[in-house]
Amino acid sequence: MNKIISNEMQLCQSLIPINPKEGAFIKYKDENYVTIYNAIVDTYGIFKVQGDWSHYYWTPPQEYIYPNINWELIWKEMDYCNYGYYRKYIYNKKGPDIIYLNFKL
C-alpha cells in the first residue's frame, strides 16, 4: 500500500510545474548552467554543472536561450516569481550581472 501511495505522490509531483523562483537550468550548446538567487547580495549567480538538472530547476523557453543566453530575461522572470512584481535594476552587459535597486527613486 505504501508503495502505491509513494508512486502516486511522485506522479503528482512530476505534474506540478517547477517554479522559476527556485532557480533555472540552462543547457546551451555543450554546457550546462544553473542560476539561482542569492538573497544576501540581492543578485543572481551562475554555476556550471555536470549533467541535466532540469528535474530540479525551471527551464526557460528556448527564445531566452538561443541564439545566445539572455540572462536578463531569465532573471527578470525569476525575480518576478520571487517578488510578484518587476523591481528596478541595473544590468551589466559585461558580466553578466544584475543588481537590484532596493531604494525608491
C-alpha positions in Angstrom: 0.0 0.0 0.0 2.8 2.5 0.9 4.4 1.8 -2.5 1.2 2.7 -4.3 0.9 6.0 -2.3 4.5 6.8 -2.9 4.2 6.2 -6.7 1.0 8.4 -6.8 2.9 11.2 -4.9 5.8 11.0 -7.3 3.3 11.2 -10.2 1.6 14.2 -8.7 4.9 16.0 -8.0 6.0 15.4 -11.6 2.8 17.1 -12.9 3.4 20.3 -10.8 5.3 22.8 -12.9 8.7 23.8 -11.5 8.7 27.4 -10.1 11.2 29.8 -11.6 11.9 31.4 -8.2 13.7 28.2 -7.1 16.3 28.6 -9.9 16.8 27.9 -13.6 18.7 25.2 -15.6 20.1 26.2 -18.9 21.6 23.9 -21.5 23.5 25.9 -24.1 25.5 24.1 -26.7 27.6 21.6 -24.7 27.5 23.5 -21.4 25.0 23.2 -18.5 24.3 26.1 -16.2 22.2 26.6 -13.1 21.3 30.1 -12.0 19.9 30.8 -8.5 19.1 33.9 -6.5 21.4 35.0 -3.7 19.4 36.9 -1.1 22.5 38.1 0.8 23.8 40.2 -2.1 20.4 40.5 -3.9 21.6 39.2 -7.2 21.7 36.0 -9.3 24.7 33.7 -9.6 25.6 31.4 -12.5 27.1 28.0 -11.9 28.4 25.4 -14.5 27.1 22.0 -13.6 27.6 18.4 -14.8 24.5 16.7 -16.2 20.9 17.6 -16.6 19.4 19.5 -13.6 16.0 20.2 -15.3 14.2 17.9 -12.9 15.2 20.3 -10.1 15.0 23.7 -11.7 12.8 25.7 -14.2 14.0 25.5 -17.8 13.5 28.9 -19.6 11.8 29.0 -23.0 14.1 28.5 -26.0 13.8 32.1 -27.0 15.5 33.1 -23.7 18.5 30.8 -24.6 19.0 30.9 -28.4 20.8 32.3 -30.3 22.5 33.5 -27.1 21.6 33.1 -23.4 19.6 36.2 -22.4 20.4 36.3 -18.7 18.4 39.5 -18.2 15.1 37.9 -19.4 15.7 34.8 -17.3 16.5 36.8 -14.1 13.6 39.1 -14.7 11.2 36.2 -14.9 12.8 34.5 -11.8 12.6 37.8 -9.9 9.0 38.4 -10.8 8.2 34.9 -9.4 10.1 35.7 -6.2 8.5 39.1 -5.6 5.3 39.3 -7.6 6.3 42.5 -9.4 9.2 43.8 -11.6 11.8 45.5 -9.5 14.1 48.3 -10.7 17.6 47.0 -11.6 20.8 47.8 -13.4 22.0 45.2 -15.9 25.8 44.9 -16.6 26.3 43.5 -20.1 30.0 42.9 -19.4 29.1 40.5 -16.5 26.5 39.2 -16.9 25.3 40.7 -13.7 22.0 42.2 -12.5 21.9 44.5 -9.4 18.6 45.3 -7.9 17.9 48.8 -6.5 16.3 48.4 -3.1 15.6 52.1 -2.6 12.8 54.3 -4.0 13.9 56.7 -6.8 
